[in-house]
Structure formats: structure tokens, C-alpha cells
């Protein structure tokens, strides 16, 4: 492909992110989240993990969670290197000391694989609600009092504030808040999932949406509930002590049976309701690790938001070649990404030797390649259907797209059973600890007993 005579726009790399997205920053007072972006910050956080203690107290709000999830979600750290770091905390003869930590990491790998298999269906009800209520009973307008933290319930309002101000919520809080939104307020889970993606530094449709579907019961045999006793057990009295609803009007101060009777007509699907996911989609998913491509002389590198690291495999392979990162204006608008999320991504991009542009990703990457006389785009994989569409557009424009895979967290024998995490983990766990993977186990589907984990 010949070079174009039109010069590239000047790189936006050194433009302050608040200037790039001034409209968002003008309306969002929280410009920094709980974590700074970039590889140095990620590696520092990685050295501070306590995987043995995590296995004992991760469910408590003051437990030893690592808060590495934003770095994992954006590929600043790979699951494999986090797993390897965890294993250094246990002798070779006793990997069971960090078994739970590695198991929790696997939820991210699992959710990404499910996302790759189902695509845009990640935003549709996999199954009908098991609340006795039809999907039409759930409002599509997200309540202002939840979004602004003015419900009057101290716990709900505190969690809303923490989400908006820090971009972080403990996994238990994510489940509690999602349950309140869907079951107490009867708001469709997609609205809550979108709210989380706007603010969470680790938000994306894989872990996030599967967690919301699990809570809602559109990917579970029954809806998830919690009560005041459960809250106090894992959070102490920090919310209830000063809550104006604590003494008489607390909506969570009841037994599970009483809450279920109040909130649900039954724990089965409403008559005539159905889901959008064919169960066979996840029964036997062909899986093979991607081969490593060969370096070619005429290539440029495209870095996207799922692998924002100096260790990006395409960047390393083509260390002397031009590279580009494109702010995806359409995606940022669709997801209404908050200022703190844009700041985190911007800080990650600052680590990378890339020319920074914004606009239509396929068009900008193609123009970048043309300007440099390249016929090959080297990049890293992503489970996103949007990524697949961009790749297709680049190939339609006559470009070859190379996918440079990151280290595999765990290998399996194909086909891989993704119907429930337990079956996936049985196949993948041996490999995750350096042994030969187990084959898929024939048999009927089992009830889903675990929630998709959104945070580690």
C-alpha cells in the first residue's frame, strides 16, 4: 500500500486528558479514581498482594483484596503474571496456600471466554428472570436517587458515593448494590451494568455483565438476595449505626424467606418468558491457543484498551515500528465513560511509545498504516465484538491484521465447557498450576452456584 501524501494529525499524547474530553470533565468532579494508571503503579500494587490472607478474609469489606482489577482489565498486568506473583507466596510443595486467589483470578479468564463466545448477547437476558416477574416488570429508567446517593438508606447511598468518587467497589458490595437495584427497585439489570461501566475503573461487559445477570437470576436458578444480618457480618455496623432507616424502616432487616415473599411472586420464570442464549452455545466451545505470528517488514502496531502495557506483545515484537492508540469516540459516548476512567486510561497510555489519535478507530488505524506504507497491522486479541468489527473493517481495506497473544492463564483440552464456572475450572485449574489440563466431563448441566467475580 503506497504512502498517502496527507500527513497524520499531530499526536494527542501530550494533551491533558481534561482538554481532550472537556465536556466530561466539566460535568464530572471526580477526575481521579482509587488507582493511578500505568505499569509502575501496577507493579507496585502487585508487590503488595497477600494471597494467603486473601483466601481467609476476602469476603469482608476490610479484607485483604488486592485491587489489581483495573490493571488486569486493561491488560497492564496479565492474569498469568498475577498468578505467577501469587505462587511466589507459596512453596512449590504447597500451592494450595494460594489456591483461592488463583481460583478467583480464573473468574476473569472465564468471563472473557464467555464474552468471546456470546458477543453482543452479553447485553441480553441469557435466561428469563426467576422471580415470577416478566422482563417488562423491570423499569428501564435508572433511578436518580440511586445514581446520586439520596435513597435515604445509608449503605446504598455510601456505595453509590464510593462508586462515583473512586471507581471502586468491593465485590460483595457490587452484589449487594446490584441486588438492591434489580430486586428492591425493579430496575432492569442492564441499566445497573451500564452505570457500573461508566464509573468502575475495571468495568467492561464481561465480568460486569455476567455478575449482574447472576444477581438478577437471568443466569442463575434463583435471584440473589442479602439481608441486614449478612451486611453486618461482612461490613460491621458502619452503615447501620447512623442510618435513619435502621430502627423501623430498613428494607433489608428481615429473614431471607420474608424478603423473598415480599419481592418475588415466585422463584421461577413468569409464564411465557424466555431467554436469548441457546444453552448449547457454551456447552462445547472450541479452544486453541493463538499461534505467535512471524515478524514482517511492513507493519505498524495498533494498541487498544485491553492491552495497555509496555509488555504488549505486538509492541515488543515491533519495537522499532510506529504504533498508534486511538481514543474510540463512539465507544466513549456509548459507555458514557467517567472522567476518572478516562484519566486512568490516559495514564496507562503515557507509558507507551504510541502516536495518540481519536475518532473512528478503523479509519484512523488504516490511515496510520497508509501514512507509514504498512500493509500489516500488529495488535493483540480482544473478546469484544467491536474489536472484531474493527478488524473486519481493516481487512476490507486491504490490510492484514496480526494477533499477538498474551501468555495464557490456563490451557484446556478442547472443547471447553463454559456453561458453569465449576466445569470450566475443572478443565483449566491443573494448567493454571503448571500441570496437564483435564478433559471435559460429559454429563448434564449443573445449577450455577457462583457469581461472576468482577474484582480481585
C-alpha positions as CSV (number, residue, x, y, z in Angstrom):
1,X,0.0,0.0,0.0
2,X,1.6,3.3,-1.0
3,X,2.1,6.1,1.4
4,X,-0.5,8.8,1.5
5,X,0.6,12.3,0.9
6,X,-1.7,13.6,3.7
7,X,0.2,14.0,6.9
8,X,-1.1,12.4,10.1
9,X,-2.8,14.7,12.7
10,X,-0.5,15.7,15.5
11,X,-0.3,13.2,18.3
12,X,-2.6,13.9,21.2
13,X,-0.3,12.1,23.6
14,X,0.8,15.1,25.5
15,X,-2.5,16.9,25.5
16,X,-4.0,16.9,29.0
17,X,-6.9,14.4,29.2
18,X,-9.1,17.1,30.7
19,X,-8.7,19.1,27.5
20,X,-9.3,16.1,25.3
21,X,-12.7,15.4,27.0
22,X,-13.5,18.8,28.4
23,X,-17.3,18.2,28.3
24,X,-17.0,15.1,30.5
25,X,-14.5,16.7,32.9
26,X,-16.8,19.8,33.2
27,X,-19.7,17.6,34.5
28,X,-17.7,15.0,36.5
29,X,-15.9,16.4,39.6
30,X,-14.1,13.2,40.2
31,X,-11.1,13.3,37.9
32,X,-9.0,10.6,39.7
33,X,-10.1,7.2,40.9
34,X,-8.6,4.9,43.6
35,X,-5.8,3.8,41.4
36,X,-3.3,5.5,39.2
37,X,-2.8,4.2,35.7
38,X,0.5,2.8,34.3
39,X,2.8,-0.1,34.6
40,X,4.8,1.2,37.5
41,X,1.7,1.7,39.6
42,X,0.5,-1.8,38.6
43,X,3.8,-3.4,39.6
44,X,3.9,-1.7,42.9
45,X,0.4,-2.9,43.6
46,X,1.4,-6.4,42.6
47,X,4.2,-6.5,45.1
48,X,1.7,-5.7,47.9
49,X,-0.7,-8.6,47.3
50,X,-1.3,-11.0,50.2
51,X,-2.8,-14.1,48.5
52,X,-2.6,-16.3,51.6
53,X,-4.5,-13.8,53.8
54,X,-6.9,-13.1,50.9
55,X,-8.0,-16.7,50.9
56,X,-9.2,-16.2,54.5
57,X,-10.8,-12.8,54.6
58,X,-11.6,-11.7,51.0
59,X,-15.4,-11.6,51.7
60,X,-15.0,-8.9,54.4
61,X,-15.1,-5.3,53.4
62,X,-11.8,-4.8,55.3
63,X,-10.3,-8.0,53.9
64,X,-7.0,-8.3,52.0
65,X,-8.2,-7.8,48.5
66,X,-5.5,-6.7,46.0
67,X,-7.4,-4.1,43.9
68,X,-5.5,-5.2,40.9
69,X,-8.6,-5.4,38.7
70,X,-8.2,-2.2,36.8
71,X,-4.7,-3.2,35.7
72,X,-6.0,-6.7,34.7
73,X,-9.0,-5.4,32.9
74,X,-6.9,-3.0,30.8
75,X,-4.1,-5.5,30.2
76,X,-1.5,-3.5,32.2
77,X,-0.9,-6.8,34.0
78,X,-1.8,-10.2,32.5
79,X,-3.6,-12.8,34.5
80,X,-0.6,-15.1,34.0
81,X,1.9,-12.7,35.7
82,X,-0.5,-12.0,38.6
83,X,-0.9,-15.8,39.0
84,X,2.8,-16.2,38.9
85,X,3.3,-13.5,41.5
86,X,0.7,-15.2,43.8
87,X,2.5,-18.5,43.5
88,X,5.7,-17.0,44.9
89,X,3.9,-16.6,48.2
90,X,3.6,-20.4,48.5
91,X,6.3,-23.1,48.2
92,X,6.2,-25.5,45.3
93,X,5.1,-28.2,47.6
94,X,2.1,-26.2,48.9
95,X,0.4,-24.2,46.1
96,X,-2.9,-24.8,47.9
97,X,-1.9,-21.9,50.2
98,X,-2.8,-19.5,47.3
99,X,-5.4,-21.8,45.6
100,X,-8.3,-19.5,46.4
101,X,-6.5,-16.4,45.0
102,X,-5.7,-18.2,41.7
103,X,-9.3,-19.5,41.6
104,X,-10.7,-16.0,41.9
105,X,-8.4,-14.9,39.1
106,X,-9.9,-17.6,36.9
107,X,-13.3,-15.8,37.1
108,X,-11.8,-13.1,34.9
109,X,-10.5,-15.6,32.4
110,X,-13.8,-17.4,32.4
111,X,-15.9,-14.3,31.9
112,X,-13.7,-13.2,29.0
113,X,-14.1,-16.6,27.3
114,X,-17.9,-16.4,27.8
115,X,-17.9,-12.9,26.3
116,X,-15.9,-14.1,23.3
117,X,-18.4,-16.9,22.8
118,X,-21.7,-14.9,23.1
119,X,-20.7,-11.5,21.8
120,X,-23.3,-8.8,22.0
121,X,-25.7,-11.3,23.7
122,X,-23.8,-10.3,26.9
123,X,-26.3,-7.4,27.0
124,X,-29.4,-9.6,26.6
125,X,-31.0,-11.8,29.2
126,X,-29.4,-15.2,28.9
127,X,-32.4,-16.7,30.6
128,X,-35.7,-15.4,31.9
129,X,-35.8,-13.8,35.4
130,X,-36.5,-16.4,38.0
131,X,-38.6,-14.0,40.1
132,X,-42.0,-14.9,38.8
133,X,-42.0,-11.5,37.1
134,X,-41.7,-10.8,33.3
135,X,-38.9,-8.7,31.9
136,X,-41.4,-6.0,31.3
137,X,-41.9,-5.5,35.0
138,X,-38.4,-4.0,35.3
139,X,-38.0,-0.3,34.6
140,X,-35.5,0.9,32.0
141,X,-35.1,4.4,33.6
142,X,-32.3,4.3,36.2
143,X,-33.5,5.9,39.4
144,X,-31.9,9.3,40.1
145,X,-31.8,8.7,43.9
146,X,-29.6,5.6,43.4
147,X,-27.3,7.4,41.0
148,X,-26.9,10.4,43.3
149,X,-26.9,8.5,46.5
150,X,-30.0,10.1,48.0
151,X,-32.2,7.0,48.7
152,X,-32.1,7.5,52.5
153,X,-30.6,4.1,53.1
154,X,-27.1,4.7,54.5
155,X,-25.5,1.6,52.9
156,X,-26.9,2.2,49.4
157,X,-26.0,5.9,49.4
158,X,-22.5,5.2,50.7
159,X,-21.9,2.7,48.0
160,X,-23.2,5.0,45.3
161,X,-20.9,7.7,46.5
162,X,-17.9,5.3,46.6
163,X,-18.6,4.2,43.1
164,X,-18.9,7.7,41.7
165,X,-15.9,9.1,43.6
166,X,-13.4,6.3,43.5
167,X,-14.3,3.9,40.6
168,X,-14.1,1.0,43.0
169,X,-16.5,-1.3,44.9
170,X,-15.6,-4.4,46.9
171,X,-17.1,-7.5,45.1
172,X,-19.5,-8.1,48.0
173,X,-20.8,-4.5,47.7
174,X,-21.2,-5.0,43.9
175,X,-23.5,-7.9,44.6
176,X,-25.4,-6.1,47.3
177,X,-25.9,-3.0,45.3
178,X,-26.9,-4.9,42.2
179,X,-29.5,-6.9,44.2
180,X,-31.0,-3.7,45.6
181,X,-31.2,-2.1,42.1
182,X,-32.8,-5.1,40.4
183,X,-34.9,-6.7,43.2
184,X,-35.9,-3.9,45.6
185,X,-36.3,-1.2,42.9
186,X,-37.2,-3.5,40.0
187,X,-34.8,-1.9,37.5
188,X,-33.5,-4.0,34.6
189,X,-30.0,-5.2,35.2
190,X,-28.7,-3.7,32.0
191,X,-29.2,-0.2,33.5
192,X,-27.2,-1.1,36.5
193,X,-24.5,-2.7,34.5
194,X,-24.2,0.4,32.3
195,X,-23.9,2.6,35.5
196,X,-21.1,0.4,36.8
197,X,-19.2,0.5,33.4
198,X,-19.4,4.3,33.4
199,X,-17.6,4.5,36.8
200,X,-15.7,1.3,37.7
201,X,-12.1,1.5,36.6
202,X,-12.3,-2.2,35.8
203,X,-15.7,-2.0,34.2
204,X,-16.3,-4.0,31.0
205,X,-19.1,-6.1,29.7
206,X,-17.6,-9.5,30.5
207,X,-17.1,-9.7,34.3
208,X,-19.5,-6.8,34.9
209,X,-22.5,-8.1,33.0
210,X,-22.2,-11.7,34.0
211,X,-22.2,-10.6,37.6
212,X,-25.4,-8.5,37.1
213,X,-27.1,-11.4,35.2
214,X,-26.2,-13.7,38.1
215,X,-27.7,-11.4,40.7
216,X,-30.8,-10.8,38.5
217,X,-31.3,-14.5,38.0
218,X,-31.1,-14.3,34.2
219,X,-28.0,-16.6,34.5
220,X,-28.9,-18.4,37.7
221,X,-31.6,-20.7,39.0
222,X,-32.8,-18.1,41.6
223,X,-32.3,-14.4,42.4
224,X,-29.6,-13.3,44.7
225,X,-30.6,-11.6,48.0
226,X,-28.9,-10.3,51.1
227,X,-30.2,-9.0,54.4
228,X,-29.1,-6.8,57.2
229,X,-27.5,-9.8,59.1
230,X,-25.4,-10.5,56.1
231,X,-24.4,-6.9,55.8
232,X,-23.4,-6.6,59.4
233,X,-21.4,-9.9,59.3
234,X,-19.1,-8.7,56.5
235,X,-19.2,-4.9,56.9
236,X,-19.7,-4.4,60.7
237,X,-22.1,-1.7,61.9
238,X,-20.5,1.1,59.9
239,X,-23.7,1.7,57.8
240,X,-26.4,0.7,60.2
241,X,-25.2,2.8,63.2
242,X,-26.1,6.1,61.7
243,X,-28.8,5.1,59.2
244,X,-32.1,6.9,59.5
245,X,-33.9,3.7,58.5
246,X,-32.1,1.4,61.0
247,X,-34.7,1.3,63.7
248,X,-38.0,0.8,61.9
249,X,-37.9,1.1,58.1
250,X,-34.8,-0.8,57.0
251,X,-35.8,-2.7,53.8
252,X,-33.1,-5.3,54.5
253,X,-34.0,-6.2,58.1
254,X,-35.8,-9.4,57.5
255,X,-35.2,-13.1,57.0
256,X,-34.5,-14.3,53.5
257,X,-37.8,-16.1,53.4
258,X,-39.6,-12.8,54.3
259,X,-37.7,-10.8,51.7
260,X,-38.3,-13.4,49.1
261,X,-42.1,-13.4,49.8
262,X,-42.1,-9.6,49.6
263,X,-40.1,-9.1,46.5
264,X,-40.9,-12.1,44.3
265,X,-44.0,-13.7,43.0
266,X,-42.1,-17.0,42.8
267,X,-38.6,-18.3,42.1
268,X,-39.5,-19.5,38.7
269,X,-39.8,-17.8,35.3
270,X,-43.0,-16.0,34.5
271,X,-45.3,-17.9,32.1
272,X,-44.2,-17.4,28.5
273,X,-40.9,-15.8,29.4
274,X,-37.7,-17.0,27.6
275,X,-34.1,-16.0,27.4
276,X,-31.9,-15.2,24.4
277,X,-29.0,-17.6,24.9
278,X,-29.1,-21.0,23.3
279,X,-27.6,-23.3,26.1
280,X,-25.6,-25.2,23.5
281,X,-23.6,-22.1,22.8
282,X,-21.4,-22.7,25.9
283,X,-21.5,-26.4,26.0
284,X,-18.5,-27.3,23.8
285,X,-16.5,-24.2,22.8
286,X,-13.6,-24.9,20.6
287,X,-10.5,-23.6,22.1
288,X,-6.9,-23.5,20.9
289,X,-4.2,-21.0,22.0
290,X,-3.4,-18.5,19.3
291,X,-0.1,-19.1,17.5
292,X,2.5,-16.4,17.7
293,X,2.8,-14.7,14.3
294,X,6.0,-14.0,12.4
295,X,7.5,-10.6,12.3
296,X,7.1,-9.0,8.8
297,X,9.0,-6.0,7.5
298,X,6.0,-3.8,6.7
299,X,3.9,-3.4,9.8
300,X,2.6,-0.9,12.3
301,X,1.2,-1.6,15.8
302,X,-2.3,-0.8,17.0
303,X,-2.6,-0.7,20.7
304,X,-6.2,-0.8,22.2
305,X,-7.7,-0.5,25.6
306,X,-7.5,-4.2,26.5
307,X,-3.6,-4.3,26.5
308,X,-2.2,-1.0,27.7
309,X,1.2,-2.2,28.8
310,X,4.8,-1.7,27.6
311,X,4.9,-5.5,27.6
312,X,2.2,-5.6,24.9
313,X,3.3,-8.4,22.7
314,X,2.8,-6.6,19.4
315,X,4.7,-3.6,20.8
316,X,7.6,-5.8,21.9
317,X,7.7,-7.7,18.6
318,X,7.8,-4.5,16.6
319,X,9.8,-2.3,19.0
320,X,11.2,-0.2,16.1
321,X,8.0,0.2,14.2
322,X,5.4,3.0,14.6
323,X,2.5,2.4,16.9
324,X,-0.9,4.1,17.4
325,X,-3.6,4.3,20.1
326,X,-7.0,5.7,19.1
327,X,-9.5,7.1,21.6
328,X,-12.7,5.5,20.4
329,X,-15.1,8.4,20.4
330,X,-18.2,6.2,19.7
331,X,-17.4,3.8,22.4
332,X,-16.7,6.5,25.0
333,X,-20.1,8.1,24.1
334,X,-21.9,4.8,24.2
335,X,-20.5,3.8,27.6
336,X,-20.5,7.5,29.0
337,X,-17.1,6.8,30.4
338,X,-16.4,9.0,33.5
339,X,-13.5,11.4,33.9
340,X,-11.7,9.1,36.4
341,X,-11.8,6.2,33.9
342,X,-10.5,8.4,31.1
343,X,-7.8,9.7,33.4
344,X,-6.7,6.1,34.3
345,X,-6.6,5.1,30.6
346,X,-4.7,8.3,29.7
347,X,-2.1,7.5,32.4
348,X,-1.7,4.0,31.0
349,X,-1.2,5.3,27.5
350,X,1.5,7.7,28.7
351,X,3.7,4.6,29.4
352,X,3.5,3.6,25.7
353,X,5.5,4.7,22.6
354,X,2.4,5.4,20.7
355,X,1.0,8.1,18.4
356,X,-2.3,9.1,20.0
357,X,-5.4,9.9,17.9
358,X,-9.1,10.0,18.4
359,X,-12.2,9.3,16.3
360,X,-13.3,6.3,14.3
361,X,-10.8,3.6,15.2
362,X,-10.8,1.6,12.0
363,X,-10.4,4.7,9.8
364,X,-7.6,6.2,12.0
365,X,-5.6,2.9,12.2
366,X,-5.9,2.4,8.4
367,X,-4.8,6.0,7.8
368,X,-1.9,5.5,10.2
369,X,-0.8,2.3,8.3
370,X,-1.1,4.1,4.9
371,X,0.9,7.0,6.1
372,X,3.7,4.7,7.1
373,X,3.5,2.5,4.0
374,X,2.4,-0.5,6.0
375,X,0.3,-3.4,4.8
376,X,0.1,-5.2,8.2
377,X,-1.5,-4.2,11.5
378,X,0.0,-5.9,14.5
379,X,-2.2,-6.0,17.6
380,X,-3.4,-8.1,20.5
381,X,-6.7,-10.1,20.8
382,X,-9.8,-8.8,22.4
383,X,-13.1,-10.7,23.1
384,X,-15.2,-7.6,22.2
385,X,-17.5,-7.7,19.1
386,X,-16.5,-4.1,18.5
387,X,-12.9,-5.3,18.1
388,X,-13.9,-8.0,15.7
389,X,-15.8,-5.3,13.6
390,X,-12.7,-3.1,13.5
391,X,-10.5,-6.0,12.4
392,X,-13.0,-6.8,9.6
393,X,-13.0,-3.2,8.5
394,X,-9.2,-3.1,8.4
395,X,-9.1,-6.3,6.4
396,X,-11.8,-5.0,4.0
397,X,-9.5,-2.0,3.4
398,X,-6.8,-4.4,2.2
399,X,-4.7,-4.6,5.4
400,X,-3.5,-7.8,7.1
401,X,-4.2,-8.0,10.9
402,X,-1.8,-10.0,13.0
403,X,-2.9,-11.1,16.5
404,X,-0.1,-11.4,19.1
405,X,-1.4,-13.4,22.0
406,X,-0.6,-12.7,25.7
407,X,0.6,-15.5,28.0
408,X,-2.2,-18.0,28.6
409,X,-3.6,-18.1,32.1
410,X,-4.6,-21.8,31.8
411,X,-4.9,-24.2,28.9
412,X,-7.6,-26.8,28.4
413,X,-8.3,-29.7,26.1
414,X,-10.8,-28.6,23.5
415,X,-13.8,-28.4,23.6
416,X,-14.1,-26.3,26.7
417,X,-17.3,-26.4,28.7
418,X,-18.3,-22.8,29.7
419,X,-21.8,-23.5,31.0
420,X,-20.8,-23.0,34.6
421,X,-17.5,-21.9,36.1
422,X,-17.1,-25.1,38.0
423,X,-16.8,-27.2,34.8
424,X,-14.5,-24.6,33.2
425,X,-12.3,-24.6,36.4
426,X,-12.1,-28.3,36.5
427,X,-10.7,-28.3,33.0
428,X,-8.4,-25.3,33.4
429,X,-7.2,-25.5,37.0
430,X,-4.4,-28.0,36.5
431,X,-2.9,-26.0,33.7
432,X,-3.2,-22.8,35.8
433,X,-0.9,-24.5,38.3
434,X,1.5,-25.8,35.7
435,X,0.1,-29.3,35.1
436,X,-1.6,-31.0,32.2
437,X,-5.2,-29.9,31.7
438,X,-8.1,-32.1,32.4
439,X,-10.6,-33.2,29.6
440,X,-14.2,-32.0,29.6
441,X,-16.5,-34.1,31.7
442,X,-19.7,-35.4,29.9
443,X,-23.0,-35.1,31.6
444,X,-25.9,-32.8,32.2
445,X,-25.6,-29.0,33.0
446,X,-25.4,-28.2,36.7
447,X,-27.0,-25.3,38.6
448,X,-24.9,-22.2,38.6
449,X,-23.8,-21.7,42.2
450,X,-21.1,-19.0,41.9
451,X,-21.3,-15.3,40.9
452,X,-19.1,-13.9,38.2
453,X,-16.3,-12.1,40.0
454,X,-15.8,-8.5,39.0
455,X,-13.0,-7.5,41.3
456,X,-9.9,-9.1,42.8
